[in-house]
Amino acid sequence: MAQQPLPAARGPARTGRPAARPPAPRRAPERPQSFAALDLGTNNCRLLIARPAEDGFIVIDAFSRIVRLGEGLAATGALGEAAMDRAVAALAVCADKLRRRHVGLVRSVATEACRRASNGRAFVERVRAETGIRLEIISAEQEARLAVIGCHALLEPGEGPALVFDIGGGSTELVLLDGEDGNGGPRLGEWHSAPWGVVSLSESEPHLGGDEDMLRAAYDRMRERVRASFAPFADTLAAARGVPSIRLLGTSGTVTTLASLHLDLPRYDRRAVDGLVVDAAAMRAISQRLAGMSVADRARLPSIGDERADLVVAGCAILETILDLWPADRLAVADRGIREGILRTLMANGR
C-alpha cells in the first residue's frame, strides 16, 4: 500500500524528537559607519567621505572644486555675489554626495574668507537654507591644529624641532611642533596665522609687469608683505631653530604644485607627490623661475594650468619667506590637511 503523506504537524513530531527549527535568516553584514569632512576655504571647496580602517581610514568618495570664494574680499571686505554663487553650487554637489553615501557623521568648516567677510555669517545661513549643509566658521588656531593632525604623519623622522605650514587662499598658518603628546601624536607648540594666502596676496599685491624685471620687482614686493606679516613670529622661530637639525612640512596647493613641477609630471599625481621630500633649494629655484614668467607662460605648464596660473606666484612668495625664517635643508610635501584632520578627529571621538 502506498504511503500517504503525513498531514502538517502542529506540535512535536510523534517520534518524540523536538521539532526542527528553520534556520535563522542570515543578517547582512553591518556596513561600517561613514564619516565626512568638508572644508570651504578662500579658494577651494573640498569634501572627503571615508570609513574607518585599521591604519586610518579608506576614502570612498571625494570632491574638489576651485570656487574662489574670497575673490574681491581684500578690496570690499565682503563676499561677492558671483563668488557666493560658485561656492553654493559646489556645496550643493557635496550635499548630494553626502545623501547618496548615507554619511553617518559630517563636520563642515569654513575658514579665512568667512572669518574676515562682513557678510560671512549671512552666507553661512544661505548655505544652510539652500543646501542643508551647516558650515562652522572655525578660528585660525582650530584651522592650524586640524591641518597638523591631518598631515603630521608625513613629517620626516628626527629629534629636532619641526615647523608645519599651510598656505591657504586667504591666510597662512605656521605651527611649531615640540615633541609628541601622550598618545603618540604631535604636541603643538606656538603658532601664528598671517593674513596672506594665494588669493589675498595676489589681489593686494598683484604680480604684474611688462617684462621679467618688472615681474621680479612685483614678486619682491609680495615677499616684503609676507615678511612683515611673519615678523611677530620671527623671534620664536629663531629661538626654536637653534639646534643642528630642523624639519619642515608643508601642506597646500602651492607645495604640491611645485613638487609636481619638480618631478616634471605630465599631469598631477597625488600618489607621487603626497609624502615626497624635496631639497629646499630645488623649491626655491622653481619659485624663482615662476616669478619671472608671465601668467600665460605659467598656464602652459601642465602642473599649473589656467586655474592656478595667476595665484601660484603668491604661494611661491609665501614659501620662500618661510624658508628664510626656517632654513631647513629639505621640505616634506603633504597632499592632505584639514579634511584629514577632521576625519581623524571624528573617528577618534566617535562623534
N, C-alpha and C positions, 0 to 999 in steps of 0.2 A: 504494500500500500504506500502510495506516495506520501511523503511527509509534507504537511501543510505548514506554511509559515506561521510562526507564533505571533499573536497579537502584541502590539507595542506594550511593553511593561510600564506600569505606573509606579512601581516601587522596586525594591531589591529583587534581583533575579532569583529564581527558585533554587538555584544551586547553593544558595547561602553565601555567595561572594558579594561584596559590596558592588553596586553599580559603577561601571567605569565612568569617570568624568571626562567630558570633552576637553581636548587640550586648550589651555588658556590662549587667547589671541596674542600674537606677538606685538609688542609695543615697538613703534618706530623709534629708533634711537633719537634721544633729545639733541637738537641742534644747539651747539654752544652759543651763548648769548653774544650778539654782535654789538660793537661799540663804534661810535663815530666822533671824529674831531673835525671841526670846521674853523678855518682861520681866514677872516676877511681883513686883509691888510690894505695899505695905501695903494698898492699896485696890483696885487693878486687876490683872487678868491680860490681857496684850496680846501678840498674835502678828502678825508681818508675814512674808510669803513673797514673794520678789521675784527677778527675773532682771536681770543687768547690762544697761545700755543706755549709749549714748554719753555722755549727760549725767547719768548716775547709775544709776538702776535703775527697773524697771517692776514695780509691785506686782501680783501675780497672785492673792493671797488674803490675808485679814486676819481677825482675831478680836479682840474686846474684851469683857470682862465685869467688872463690879464684884463683887469677891469679899470685900472687907473682911477680908483675912487677919489684919490687925493688930487686929481688934476685941477689946477687953478686955486687950490686951497691956500697956498702961500700968499696969493695976491688978494683974495677976497675974505679969507677967514671962514668960509662956509663951503660945504659940499655943493657942487654944481648939479643942475638937473640932469644933464646928459650922463654925468658920472654915476649919479644915483640910479638912473635907469639901467645902465650897464650892470651895475652891481646887483640890482634886484633881479634882472634877467638871469644872471649866473646863479644867484641864490635859489631861484625857482627850480633850476636844474638840480641843485643839491637837494632841495626838499623832495623832489620826485625820487631821487635815488634813495633817500632815507626811508621813504614809504615803501618802495619796491623791495628794499633789502630787509624790511621789518627790524630796523635797528632798535635795540633794547634801551640804549642809553647814549645820549649825544651831548657834547658841550660845544657851543658855538661862540667864538670870541671875535671881537673887533679891536683893532689896535690904534695906531697913532692918528690916522685920519679922523676917526670918530672921537678920539680923545680931544683933538685940537679944534674940530669944527664947531662953530656956534650952533649948527643945526644937527649935530651928531645924534643927540637923543631923539629928535624928531624922526631922523632917518631910521633909527633902530625900531621905532614904533611902526613906521611904514613897512619895514621888512616883516615884522610880526603879523601885521594885518594882511599883507599880500601873499606871504609865503608860509606863514606859520612858524618860521624859524625865530627863536628868541636869542638874539645876539646879546652877549655880555661884553661891555666895554671894560677891558682889563687895564690895569696900571702898567707903567713901564717896567716896574720891578717884577710883576707877575709874568709879563712877556719874557723878560730875561731869564727868569727861573724855568719857565716851560721850555724855552729853547735849549737850555743847558741839559735839562732832563732828557730831552729828545735826542741830543746828538753826542753827549759826553762819552759814550762808548767808543767813539772813533778817535778819541784823544790818544796820542802816542804814549806808550808806557814810559814811566820815568818818575823820578822823585822831585824834580824841580817844579817851581810854580807854573801854573798854566793860565792862559787867557783864552776865553771863548768869546767870539764876537758874532753878532747877527746884523748884517746890513740890510735893512728893510727898505720899504718905499718912502716912509716918512720919518724914520728915526734909525739910529744905530745903537745897539746895546753892547756894552763891554762888561764881562763878568770875570773876576778873578776866582780861581779855584785854589783852595788851600788844604788839600788832602781829601779824605773820604769821611762820610758820615758813618754811623753805626751799622748801616745796612749795606755797605759796600758801594753806595752811590757817592756822587761828588759833594763835597762840603763847600758851599758857596761862600765866598768872602765878600769883599766890597764890589760894587757895581756902579756903572754910570750909563746914563742914556743921553745921547746927543740928538738934537732936533733935525739932523740931516740924514736923509735916506736918498735913494736914487731919484725919486720924483721931486722931493722938496728941494734938494740941492740943484738939480737940473733947472728947475723953474726960477730959483732965486739967484743963481749964478750961471747963466747959460753958457754952454761950450760952443761958442760961435767965433768965426773968423774966416777971412778970405784966403788965408794961406796958412802954412804949417806954423810959422812963428806966432801968428795971432791965436791959433788954436792952442798952442802950448802956453801962451800967456793966460788965456782963459782957464786952462787946466790949473795953472799955478794959483789963480785967484780962488778956484774951487778948493784947492788944498789948504789955502790960508784960512778960509771959512771953517773948514773941518778942524784944523789945528786949534783955532780959537775955542771951538765948542768942546774939544777934548781937554783943554788946559786945566779945568778944575780936577781932572783925574790924573794928570801927568805925574805929579809928585808921588801919588800912590803907586803908579806903575813903576816909576823909577826905583822906589824902595823895594818893591817886590821882585824886581829882576836882578837884584844884587847877588846873584848866585851864578855859577858857570852854565847851568843847563836850564833853559826856559822852553816851554812848549806853547804851541799856538794852534787853535782850531777855529775854523770859520764856517758858518752856515749862512747861505744866502744865494740868490740867483747870480750875484756878482762872482763869487768864488767858484761856483760850479761852471759858469760860462767861461771864465779864464782857464779853469782846469781842462775844459773841453778843447779850448784853443791850444793849450799846452800839449795835449795828446794828438792834436791835428785830426780830430774825429770828423767824418763827413756829415754826421748828424749827432745830436745829443744822445748819450747812452748813460743812463743812471748807473748801471752796473759797473761801468768803467770809472766813473767819477766818484761815487759815494765811497769814502774811505781812502781815497788817493792821498798820498803825501808828496808834496811838490817843494822843490827848493824855493825859498822866498825870493831869491834873486831872479828866478825864472818868471815868477808872478809880477815882479817889478818891471821886468823887461817887456812883458806883454802889455802891462798897463801903459808904459811909456809909448809903445808902438801905437796903441789905440788912441792915445791922447793927441797924436799928430795926424790922425786920419779924419776925413770928413764923415758926416753921417751916412752919405751914400756909399762910401768905401767900406764902412763898418757893416752896413746892411748886407753887403755881398759876401761876408764871411758866414759860412754855414752854421756855426755855433751861435751866431748873434741874430741875423735876420732883421726884418723890418721892425718887429715888436720891441726889440731891445737896443736897437742901434743908437737911439737918441738918449738912452739912460745909462748905458754901461760905463761911460767915461766917468760919470759921477761916482759910481761904485768903485772904479779904479782909484779916484782921488781919495776916497774914504779908506780903501785898503792900504794904499801907500802911506797914509798918515798913521794908520795903526802900526804898520811895520816900522815907522820912525820911532814910535813910542815903545814898541815891544819888538826889538830886533831879533826875533827868533830866526834860526837858520832855515827852518822848514815850516811848512804850513799844511796841516791836515784839513781835508775838504769834506764837508758833510752836505749831502742832499737830503737832509732831514732836519727837523727842528720843532717848532711849536706844536704842530699836529701830532707828531710822535710823542712829544712830552705830555700832551693832553691824554692821548690813548693810554700811555703807561700809567698815568695818574688815575685815570678812571678804572683801569683793570686792577690796579693795586688796591684801590679802595673799595671796588665792587659797587661803586655808586657814582 
